[in-house]
Amino acid sequence: MSNFRTVELSDEAFENAGLRFLTIKTKSLKGRGDICLFIPEVEEKLTDLPIYILLHGVYGSSWAWAMKGGAHITAKRLMDMGEIRPAIIAMPSDGLWGDGSGYLSHKDKDFAQWIVSDVPEAIIETIAGATKNSPLCIGGLSMGGYGALMLGGQYPRKFKAISAHSAITKLEQMKNFVEEPLEKYTIQNKNINVIDVLQKNKKNLPAIRFDCGTKDNLLEANRTLHQEMSALNINHIYEEFEGGHQWPYWQKHLEQTLSFFDQWIG
């Protein structure tokens, strides 16, 4: 029996470059949510396929990582070359609240549970090879990097690894991107900054890496997070690369995320 009132999966006969699309109606969103999926070609007997969740930034939706970032192309290339093992790449929308939901639990809609619970459950229900034993990893860019670090920190036993690119590190930084006043977010969780969440659960955190471009306006925020995590002895990898807050940077460095996930899925 399905956990959702309605589940609509695109027809495999019309898939393009391994991409399929899934729409479910969930109580978390009080409506429908979309997930773009890359499904690797594998032997039918192969099960427990890893699920890598990639979160988009502000203004985007479930199509962004694939249609602006080419995530499915990068993933297929690495898999075909044998550099990473086959995995399902799940690219959900953030719930389409305002310019960006922050992937947080709001008073009226639970965008956190949409990502943490609904997305993997919907994939397990509909995609062959995905099971309850499929290892989960979570990553994202900008607001999606914030979401990955926050959700990975809040639900540390759920994920094997976290990776973030050009991450927002504190909710207050959202005001530089979104039209909605921050008080409209009506956040359920009192901890709205990445470091507070990571500190609270530091004994159980999954593997963490994050990076930022040297021309990114969030560079200092990421450097500060790195320093704070180091001071608290929170294990992590932090890297800086040439580039700014833009798709060419995220397209290029998604490879680090996928390789990092592959390293930690066991």
LUMNU-595033 format. One record per residue (C-alpha): x, y, z; residue in one letter. Coordinates in steps of 0.02 Angstrom, whole numbers, plus 50000, padded with zeros to 5 digits. Example, Ala and Ser with C-alpha at 12.3 -4.5 7.8 and 13.67 -1.06 7.14 Angstrom:
% residues 2
506154977550390A 506844994750357S 
***
This chain:
% residues 266
500005000050000M 500655017249953S 501095030350083N 500395043649965F 498665047549900R 499265048749721T 500875043549633V 501235047749450E 502815041049368L 503315045549191S 503275031249065D 504955022549041E 504605021548854A 504775040448842F 506265043048956E 507685053648891N 509515051148943A 508945040549090G 507845054349161L 506125050649231R 504915061449327F 503885057649481L 502455067649556T 501665062949722I 500355070549834K 500985071550012T 500335077950178K 502015086250207S 501705098550066L 499815098350080K 499835095049894G 500945088349757R 502835087949744G 503975084049596D 505555073649586I 506705072349435C 507625055649433L 509125048549345F 508965029549340I 510565020349292P 510515005149179E 510884990149289V 510574971549294E 508814967149353E 509484957349500K 510444972249569L 509544979149723T 509844991449863D 510395004749739L 511065020149829P 509985035749820I 510885052449805Y 509745067249839I 510285083649758L 509435099649818L 509295114849704H 509495133049750G 508285147749755V 507145150949606Y 507375133249540G 506395117149546S 506595098549515S 507255101349338W 508705112849388A 510085100349429W 509755090749268A 509315104449145M 510535117749206K 511825106849293G 511845091349184G 511915080749341A 511285065249252H 512625067049117I 514005068649246T 513335053949346A 513195042749193K 514945047049135R 515705042849304L 514705026749314M 515165021549137D 516995024649175M 516875014149332G 517365028749443E 515775027249546I 514525013249569R 512755014149499P 511595025349599A 509915033849581I 510075052749572I 508535060849649A 508245079349614M 506675085249706P 505895102349707S 506035111949871D 504125112449883G 504005128349779L 503665140149923W 504095158249881G 505815160649806D 506435146049910G 505805135950058S 507515133350137G 507045114850150Y 506455118350328L 504935113550428S 503755128350418H 502205130350524K 501015125750383D 502095114650269K 503475102650315D 504785104450180F 506055094950285A 504985079250295Q 504615080750110W 506465078550075I 506985066950215V 505495055050215S 504365057250063D 505685057949927V 506575041549972P 504925032750011E 504195037649842A 505755031249753I 505725014849847I 503885012549802E 504115015749616T 505885012249556I 506574994649533A 508194991849627G 507805004449765A 507404996749934T 507295001450116K 509114996150127N 509675008349993S 511005019850069P 510545038250064L 511665053350037C 511165071650022I 511965086349934G 511515103049861G 512025120249801L 511755137249882S 510065135849971M 510165117349930G 511865116550014G 511065124250168Y 509675111350156G 510905096950139A 511945102350288L 510415106250395M 509445090350354L 510985079350360G 511385086950530G 509605085450596Q 509405067450537Y 511195060850552P 510715042450555R 509725044150394K 511185048550281F 512895041150245K 513645057450182A 513315075950156I 514045087250021S 513725105649990A 514265118049858H 514255136949888S 513125134250039A 512095146950131I 512635143750311T 511395154350410K 509565157850376L 509885176550382E 510895174850220Q 509295170050129M 508765188350131K 510095191650000N 509175180149879F 507305179549918V 505875191849909E 504965184950062E 505375192650233P 506245179950344L 504835180950473E 503695173150342K 504665156950357Y 503875152750528T 505205139550559I 504765125350679Q 506565121650727N 507425134450838K 509115129950765N 509175139050598I 511065140250574N 512105125850508V 513405126150646I 512095125050784D 511315109650706V 512995101250677L 513575105050853Q 511985097950928K 512215081250840N 514115081050823K 514315063550896K 513235055450761N 513585065550605L 513845056950437P 515365061050329A 515355079450276I 516205089050138R 515845106450068F 516665118549949D 516515136349887C 517175146749743G 518495159849776T 517415172849687K 515805167949776D 514905180549885N 514645166550012L 516505162750024L 516775171050194E 515245162450265A 515925145550209N 517645149450279R 516855154150444T 515865137850449L 517475128250414H 518345137250558Q 516875134350676E 516805115850634M 518685114150658S 518575122650828A 517225110150880L 518235095450812N 516865090950688I 517665080150554N 517435087150379H 518275091650216I 518245109550156Y 518905114849986E 519015130749884E 519075131549695F 519145145149563E 517405151349520G 515865160549577G 514065157649626H 513535150549459Q 513115134849364W 514805131949278P 515565130249452Y 514245118049514W 514275108049352Q 516145105449370K 516215101249554H 514735089549562L 516045076249524E 516765078849698Q 515055076349775T 514665060249682L 516395052949714S 516245057449899F 514555048849911F 515235033349826D 516645032749951Q 515455032150100W 514025020750046I 514965005250104G 
***
